[in-house]
Amino acid sequence: MMSVRRDRHAPNGIEGTLNADGERRHRVGRFEGKTAVVTGGSSGIGFATAKMLAREGARVLIHGRREETVKEALTQLPPGTHAVVGRIERLADIDALMETVRRELGGLDILVLSAGVLKVATLDSVTEDDFDEIFGVNVKAVFFCVQRAAPLLNKGSSVILISSGAAELGRVGRGLYAASKAATRQLARSLAAELVHKGVRVNAVSPGPTLTRLNMVATRSKEEQAVFLGKMVPLGRVGMPEDIAHAIMFLASDEASFILGAELAVDGGWRQLGEVPPPAQK
Ligand SMILES: NC(=O)c1ccc[n+]([C@@H]2O[C@H](COP(=O)([O-])OP(=O)(O)OC[C@H]3O[C@@H](n4cnc5c(N)ncnc54)[C@H](OP(=O)(O)O)[C@@H]3O)[C@@H](O)[C@H]2O)c1
């Protein structure tokens, strides 16, 4: 477990711009003055979310498993962005993450729990290690991150869990992943109930097929995988990490202040329309 930080070039870590008089001004955005933590913030949906939050003014801390991907992500985030490397399923690492949050950010307004793993294995081939990793990262870590973050969450803060449309499907080889994501969706309800008295909202986003490292197939190029996944989606294209990040931003914002314990599907119609409908007959 280690902590990484880029050099600060701005006092609050937000990139400044120069106005006509040469004075440094900071970008004003929806999340100006807010603090945010994004687990899985080094890749895919989490990384896209971290970039958007920072662009809209939040002071951001990303968490990821591998030091090299975290360092690479930091090069594309504003100076002053914090990062912590660790195994999110380990309670000691979660505690170390929250201690860094307390020390560097003070409190927390936005918590996005995007770290997740997908393993495709049929019933006869799933191992105990597979089970423990999938439920460790996708369920245990979500629960304990919220438990350990709770004392740091400010009134009016927003916690966003990432479930999946896959939670509603029985598919060969993906049973454990689907069960873990169904648990995540349920945690959004029960954790919302636990924290509503503190003025904290917990909600879930359920992406459909999205072009990230999680579901890349080694034998296919990124372009081929985009076409493959896009064919599953009624809207006719694969989701991009930014499509999901936009929904997370909405749930994190005050515009979603009446939304609690809910699930927002962001899937191009994948779980809403079922099979991709055939082209209309003329
Ligand atoms: N992509 C999809 O089609 C899709 C669809 C529905 C739901 N989702 C969900 O969306 C979330 C984000 O996934 P993604 O598609 O953006 O995948 P991704 O690009 O593979 O990102 C996964 C992130 O989780 C981190 N992570 C994995 N295991 C970890 C561990 N043990 N400890 C700490 N960090 C760990 C990874 O860190 P490293 O990079 O350092 O390994 C990475 O930052 C996941 O919860 C996933 O289940 C994805």
The ligand as a MOL file (V3000), in Angstrom:
LIG
                    3D

  0  0  0     0  0            999 V3000
M  V30 BEGIN CTAB
M  V30 COUNTS 48 52 0 0 0
M  V30 BEGIN ATOM
M  V30 1 N -16.8590 -2.3750 -18.6240 0
M  V30 2 C -18.1150 -2.8500 -18.5630 0
M  V30 3 O -18.6970 -3.3180 -19.5820 0
M  V30 4 C -18.8670 -2.8050 -17.2590 0
M  V30 5 C -20.2430 -3.0980 -17.2930 0
M  V30 6 C -20.9500 -3.0870 -16.1120 0
M  V30 7 C -20.3150 -2.7810 -14.9200 0
M  V30 8 N -18.9740 -2.5040 -14.9090 0 CHG=1
M  V30 9 C -18.3440 -2.1930 -13.6190 0
M  V30 10 O -17.7160 -0.9260 -13.7200 0
M  V30 11 C -16.6680 -0.8440 -12.7580 0
M  V30 12 C -15.4240 -0.2790 -13.4220 0
M  V30 13 O -14.9340 -1.2380 -14.3450 0
M  V30 14 P -14.1930 -0.8190 -15.7040 0
M  V30 15 O -15.0330 -1.3660 -16.8000 0
M  V30 16 O -13.8560 0.6050 -15.6900 0 CHG=-1
M  V30 17 O -12.8990 -1.7630 -15.5980 0
M  V30 18 P -11.3320 -1.4730 -15.5870 0
M  V30 19 O -10.9690 -0.5430 -16.6600 0
M  V30 20 O -10.7210 -2.8350 -15.5820 0
M  V30 21 O -11.0860 -0.7730 -14.1650 0
M  V30 22 C -11.1330 -1.5210 -12.9760 0
M  V30 23 C -10.4620 -0.7130 -11.8810 0
M  V30 24 O -10.5610 -1.4580 -10.6540 0
M  V30 25 C -9.2700 -1.5340 -10.0630 0
M  V30 26 N -9.1440 -2.7720 -9.2870 0
M  V30 27 C -9.3940 -4.0280 -9.6770 0
M  V30 28 N -9.1230 -4.9060 -8.6950 0
M  V30 29 C -8.6840 -4.1650 -7.6460 0
M  V30 30 C -8.2330 -4.4700 -6.3450 0
M  V30 31 N -8.1720 -5.7340 -5.9000 0
M  V30 32 N -7.8450 -3.4690 -5.5370 0
M  V30 33 C -7.8820 -2.1840 -5.9640 0
M  V30 34 N -8.2980 -1.8150 -7.1870 0
M  V30 35 C -8.6940 -2.8010 -8.0210 0
M  V30 36 C -8.3050 -1.5230 -11.2320 0
M  V30 37 O -7.0060 -1.1500 -10.7910 0
M  V30 38 P -5.7220 -1.5570 -11.6850 0
M  V30 39 O -5.8770 -0.8710 -12.9940 0
M  V30 40 O -4.5600 -1.0320 -10.9080 0
M  V30 41 O -5.7660 -3.0490 -11.7930 0
M  V30 42 C -8.9700 -0.4760 -12.1240 0
M  V30 43 O -8.6450 0.8130 -11.6970 0
M  V30 44 C -16.4930 -2.2580 -12.2010 0
M  V30 45 O -17.1090 -2.3410 -10.9390 0
M  V30 46 C -17.2360 -3.1320 -13.1970 0
M  V30 47 O -17.7160 -4.3180 -12.6280 0
M  V30 48 C -18.2430 -2.4950 -16.0560 0
M  V30 END ATOM
M  V30 BEGIN BOND
M  V30 1 1 1 2
M  V30 2 2 2 3
M  V30 3 1 2 4
M  V30 4 1 4 5
M  V30 5 2 4 48
M  V30 6 2 5 6
M  V30 7 1 6 7
M  V30 8 2 7 8
M  V30 9 1 8 9
M  V30 10 1 8 48
M  V30 11 1 9 10
M  V30 12 1 9 46
M  V30 13 1 10 11
M  V30 14 1 11 12
M  V30 15 1 11 44
M  V30 16 1 12 13
M  V30 17 1 13 14
M  V30 18 2 14 15
M  V30 19 1 14 16
M  V30 20 1 14 17
M  V30 21 1 17 18
M  V30 22 2 18 19
M  V30 23 1 18 20
M  V30 24 1 18 21
M  V30 25 1 21 22
M  V30 26 1 22 23
M  V30 27 1 23 24
M  V30 28 1 23 42
M  V30 29 1 24 25
M  V30 30 1 25 26
M  V30 31 1 25 36
M  V30 32 1 26 27
M  V30 33 1 26 35
M  V30 34 2 27 28
M  V30 35 1 28 29
M  V30 36 1 29 30
M  V30 37 2 29 35
M  V30 38 1 30 31
M  V30 39 2 30 32
M  V30 40 1 32 33
M  V30 41 2 33 34
M  V30 42 1 34 35
M  V30 43 1 36 37
M  V30 44 1 36 42
M  V30 45 1 37 38
M  V30 46 2 38 39
M  V30 47 1 38 40
M  V30 48 1 38 41
M  V30 49 1 42 43
M  V30 50 1 44 45
M  V30 51 1 44 46
M  V30 52 1 46 47
M  V30 END BOND
M  V30 END CTAB
M  END
